[in-house]
Amino acid sequence: MTGDLATYRKEVIDYRTEVNVNGFAVIPDFIDSDSLAGLIGSLALTMSQVGEESCATKRGAYAIRNLLQAVPSVTDLATCPEILGLARQTPGANC
């Protein structure tokens, strides 16, 4: 991760609006390039092992069943303290 959680606390308020409107928010430079490259490599390796054709839908979208089990680096990213900290701050009053 680049930066620290304190750096992003103020920005979380802005991202809450994006999440409420779009269902997601993009936080530039939150994941460092080495971590992102490792994640992309892990996903590519998994796709090559299961066969790209089994990951593609008829409309050209890609999906991997049980992604968190199939690609441990996705689980590592999803459960890292920085991501969890933002995720816990983002939900609105109805969550």
Secondary structure, DSSP 8 states (H G I E B T S, - for coil): --S-HHHHHHHHHHHHHHHHHHS----TT-S-HHHHHHHHHHHHHHHHHH-HHHHB-TTS-B--TTHHHH-HHHHHHHTSHHHHHHHHHS--TT-
